[in-house]
Amino acid sequence: MMNTKTRTIAVWAGLISVIIGAATFALSWNLYDILGGPMPGTKVLLFPGSLTLIYVWHPLFTEEINFWPKFALQMFGQFFVVTVMTMLCVGLAQKLFASPRNGKHERNPKC
């Protein structure tokens, strides 16, 4: 069973990725004419959301959905993918770097 701390870290990472993703998208959208194309790094920062748009939402919906629903789906995908990956990584790190004193082999310091 996942630790509450693991879930908290994962949800915060997901929320931060949505904030960073939305800010990156807004900057890239508004600076497109000035930069002559998308802002550098936009594809990297929006990769989790783009994955869900391409492989999850695109087969379910047609390409002709409006901008705001597509943006909401991308941000939901961004949150979901980053949260799940963070949960897996933090859980794995806790298991790999667990102290031998956590568990059945704990000594009684009062003896």
KENURO-794587 format. One line per 4 residues: their letters; for each residue x, y, z of N, C-alpha, C. Coordinates in pm, whole numbers, always signed. Each point is the difference from the previous one (the first is absolute). Example, Ala and Ser with C-alpha at 12.3 -4.5 7.8 and 13.67 -1.06 7.14 Angstrom:
// KENURO-794587
as = +1319:-569:+780:-89:+119:+0:+90:+120:+0 | -35:+105:-72:+82:+119:+6:-77:+109:+73 .
This chain:
// KENURO-794587
mmnt = +85:-118:+0:-85:+118:+0:+89:+124:+0 | -39:+96:-80:+78:+124:-12:-11:+82:+128 | +108:+63:+31:+7:+88:+115:-75:+129:-30 | -59:+62:+102:-68:+128:-21:+100:+105:-46 .
ktrt = +121:-5:+51:+104:+95:-41:+30:-15:-150 | +3:-121:-49:+25:-24:-142:-109:+63:-85 | -125:-18:+41:-112:+60:-74:+6:+151:+4 | +34:+55:+115:+7:+145:+13:+108:+57:-91 .
iavw = +116:-62:-1:+109:+45:-87:-44:-10:-146 | -65:-110:-37:-41:-21:-138:-105:+102:-44 | -97:+28:+84:-104:+97:-35:+60:+140:-14 | +90:+37:+90:+65:+130:-12:+83:+9:-128 .
agli = +70:-108:-35:+77:-1:-125:-93:+15:-120 | -115:-67:+5:-98:+12:-108:-54:+141:-12 | -32:+63:+112:-51:+137:-3:+105:+98:-51 | +123:-18:+43:+108:+88:-47:+21:-20:-150 .
svii = -11:-124:-48:+18:-22:-144:-112:+64:-81 | -121:+5:+55:-111:+67:-70:+24:+151:-4 | +46:+56:+110:+29:+145:+3:+110:+35:-99 | +108:-79:+2:+111:+24:-93:-46:-22:-144 .
gaat = -77:-104:-23:-50:-29:-135:-91:+109:-52 | -92:+49:+83:-91:+107:-43:+76:+130:-27 | +96:+31:+86:+80:+121:-20:+84:-11:-128 | +60:-116:-22:+80:-22:-121:-86:+11:-125 .
fals = -118:-61:+5:-89:+6:-115:-44:+143:-29 | -35:+75:+106:-44:+139:-18:+112:+87:-57 | +121:-18:+53:+114:+77:-53:+29:-36:-145 | +0:-128:-30:+28:-43:-136:-108:+51:-96 .
wnly = -124:-1:+44:-112:+47:-83:+13:+149:-29 | +33:+77:+102:+8:+146:-15:+128:+48:-66 | +108:-77:+9:+127:+40:-57:+29:-68:-134 | -99:-68:-56:+21:-75:-124:+46:+91:-113 .
dilg = -64:+115:-18:+37:+92:-108:+137:+64:+24 | +29:+31:+124:+127:+66:+34:+118:-96:-20 | -17:-124:+45:+107:-99:-11:+6:-67:-136 | -105:+16:-77:-4:-64:-131:-30:-148:+7 .
gpmp = -59:-45:+107:-34:-140:+19:-27:-25:+147 | -16:-126:+37:-24:-29:+141:+122:+31:+88 | -26:+29:+124:+107:+30:+94:+88:-124:+20 | +132:+16:+7:+87:-116:+22:-33:-67:+134 .
gtkv = -9:-131:-2:-28:-76:+120:-147:-29:+24 | -87:+55:-83:-144:-21:+19:-35:-147:-15 | +54:-65:-101:-32:-142:-22:+47:-88:+115 | +112:+36:+60:+53:-79:+112:-89:+18:+124 .
llfp = -36:+124:+30:-78:+27:+120:-145:-50:-12 | -53:-6:-121:-137:-45:-21:-7:-145:-49 | +110:-73:+9:+5:-137:-50:-104:-93:+65 | -16:+1:+135:-100:-91:+58:-142:+29:-49 .
gslt = -35:+127:-10:-133:+36:-49:-18:-34:-147 | +106:+19:-77:-7:-32:-143:-15:-150:-22 | +65:-80:+84:-15:-146:-10:-145:-41:+15 | -68:+57:+98:-140:-38:+21:-89:+53:-112 .
liyv = +33:+118:-54:-79:+50:-113:+11:-93:-120 | +120:-47:-27:+23:-82:-119:-54:-142:+17 | +32:-63:+113:-29:-143:+15:-124:-34:+79 | -57:+95:+74:-121:-29:+78:-120:+74:-57 .
whpl = +11:+132:-9:-117:+81:-36:-26:+1:-150 | +104:+2:-82:-20:+5:-145:-80:-118:-54 | +29:-124:+44:-84:-111:-50:-145:+8:+49 | -24:+64:+114:-136:+8:+53:-81:+113:-62 .
ftee = +66:+111:-32:-68:+117:-55:+56:+29:-138 | -73:+79:-74:+52:+42:-130:+93:+118:+20 | +68:+40:-104:+90:+114:+8:-74:+132:+6 | -128:+1:-30:-74:+124:-10:-59:+48:+132 .
infw = +61:-32:+113:-52:+55:+125:+58:+140:+19 | -70:+80:+77:+40:+139:+21:+130:+11:+78 | +54:+121:+5:+129:+24:+64:-3:-29:+150 | -97:+57:+72:+0:-11:+146:-21:-143:+50 .
pkfa = -91:-78:-58:-6:-141:+43:+129:-77:-28 | +64:+29:-114:+126:-68:-32:+110:+41:+99 | +2:+129:+35:+98:+49:+97:-25:-65:+138 | -127:-11:+39:-32:-64:+129:+41:-148:+0 .
lqmf = -22:-69:-110:+43:-141:-10:+151:-12:+7 | +71:+93:-63:+146:-3:+5:+49:+24:+143 | -58:+96:+71:+42:+28:+137:-38:-115:+95 | -114:-65:-24:-36:-116:+80:+101:-113:-23 .
gqff = +37:-21:-126:+100:-101:-32:+135:+32:+61 | +35:+128:-2:+125:+46:+62:-1:-36:+149 | -109:+32:+68:-12:-29:+142:+6:-151:+26 | -78:-77:-75:-10:-143:+24:+133:-72:-23 .
vvtv = +65:+26:-112:+125:-69:-32:+110:+36:+100 | +13:+128:+32:+104:+41:+95:-28:-55:+139 | -126:+0:+42:-35:-53:+133:+31:-149:+9 | -40:-76:-100:+24:-145:+3:+149:-31:-5 .
mtml = +74:+68:-87:+144:-25:-10:+72:+40:+130 | -44:+108:+62:+61:+41:+127:-30:-102:+109 | -124:-51:+4:-34:-104:+98:+89:-122:-16 | +18:-42:-125:+84:-117:-25:+146:+25:+40 .
cvgl = +53:+115:-37:+140:+30:+30:+25:+17:+150 | -89:+70:+69:+17:+21:+145:-18:-133:+74 | -98:-79:-41:-19:-131:+63:+120:-91:-20 | +55:+0:-120:+118:-81:-28:+120:+50:+80 .
aqkl = +17:+131:+6:+112:+57:+77:-13:-33:+148 | -121:+3:+53:-19:-36:+141:+35:-145:+26 | -33:-87:-94:+32:-142:+18:+150:-26:-16 | +64:+67:-95:+142:-21:-23:+87:+57:+110 .
fasp = -37:+116:+51:+83:+68:+98:-56:-10:+142 | -84:-99:+26:-58:-17:+133:+109:-43:+98 | -7:+56:+116:+96:-33:+105:-29:-140:+52 | +103:-79:+34:-24:-134:+53:-69:+3:+136 .
rngk = +1:+115:+66:-66:+10:+130:-151:+15:-14 | -49:+30:-120:-144:+9:-21:-53:-140:-30 | -65:-57:+93:-54:-133:-23:+14:-90:+120 | +12:-130:-25:+2:-99:+105:+132:-2:+77 .
hern = +107:+51:-58:+130:-8:+64:+33:+122:+85 | -101:+73:+39:+23:+122:+78:+40:-38:+143 | +103:+65:+52:+45:-29:+136:-81:+83:+98 | -10:-53:+119:-70:+72:+106:+103:+87:+71 .
pkc = -6:+134:-12:+103:+85:+60:-7:+3:+153 | -104:-47:+60:-14:+6:+147:+73:-112:+69 | +41:-103:-70:+69:-114:+62:+143:+29:+28 .
